[in-house]
Amino acid sequence: MVEEKHLSLAEIRDLLEKEKAARPTLSMEQQYALQHASLFAHVTPEQAHKLVKELMEIPMMSEFNAVKVSDLLPTHADDVRAIFAKERFALSKEDMDRVLEIVRQYL
C-alpha cells in the first residue's frame, strides 16, 4: 500500500536542493519544480511544518488544505474561501478568522 504525504513548497525546495547537491544535474521537471518552490516558498520547512500542525487543530481541516494554506499564506477571508472552494463544506467565520490569525504569525 502506498502512503500519501502532502509536502509544502518549502519542504519540496529543501528536498530538491539536497538532490541537486547530490547529483550532477536535475531533470528539466525537477529544475522547474525547484525554481517554482524557490520563488513561492515564503517560510522555512520547519515553519511550514509547525503552521500545518497548528492549522490541523481547526475542525474540518484536512492535511491537504493545511499544506495549501501554508504554501499560499492567505491574508484575507476571500483567499481562505478560495482554498476551500472545492470542499463540500464551508469553514465557519470563526474558523476562517482563526486560520488568518495563525497565518499572520508567519508573515
N, C-alpha and C positions, 0 to 999 in steps of 0.2 A: 504494500500500500504506500502511495506517495503522500508525504506530508506537505501541506501547503503552508507557506510562511510569507507574510507580507513584509517587504522591506521599504524603508523610507529612502528618499533620494540621497540623503546623507550617508546611509549605510551602503547604498549602491556605489556612490562616489568612492568611498573608502575601499570597498572590495575591488573595484576596477583599478584604483591607483596601486593597490598591492599587486594585482595581477600584472599591471604594466611594468612594475619594478622587477617582477619575477621572470618576465618573458622579453624577448627582443622586440616584438611588436604585438599590438592588439588587432583583432579583426576590425573591419570597417564598422560593423554594427556596434562593437564594444567601444570604439573610438567615439562614435556618435552618442552613445549612451553616457560615456564619461563626460563628454562636452556638455550634454544636456544637464546631467546631475551637478556638474561644477557650476553651471550658470544659475540653476534654480534651487539648489540646496542651501538654505539660509541658516541652518543650525548644524551643530555637530551631531555625529551619530549618538553620542551619549545624551545630548539634549533631546533628540528625536525620540529615543527610547523612553526617557523619563516623561516626555509630553504624551506619548501614546499611553503609557501606564496611567497617567492622571486622567486622560480622556476616557479610558476604559471603565472608570468608576461611574461614568454617567449612564443612566439606564438607557437601554436600546442602542448603545454604541457598539458597533462591531469593530473588530481589529482592522478590517479593510478601511472603514470610514475614519478611524482614528489615525491611521497612517496617512490617509489622504489629507486630513486636517493638518497633520504635522508637516506635510510637503507644501501645502498651499498657504498655511498660516493666515486664515481669513481674518479680516479686521472689521467686517460688517455682517449683520444678520443675513442679508441677502446672499452673501458669499457662502455662509454656512448652509442656508436653504438649498443653494445650488449643489452642494456636495451631497445632500440627502435627497435630491430630486427624484432619483430612481427607486428610492425605498418605498415600501408600502405604508409607511407611517411618516408623520412629520414630528420633528422634535418640538417639545413644548417651548414656550417663550423663555421659561426659567432655564431649561437645559441649553438652549441656544445662547443665552446670556452667560451661562457657566462655561461653555466652550470658548466664547470670546474672552472671558476673564482669564481662563487658563492660557490661552494663546498669547495674550498681552504680556505675560510673564517672560515669554521667549523672544519678544521683538526687540 
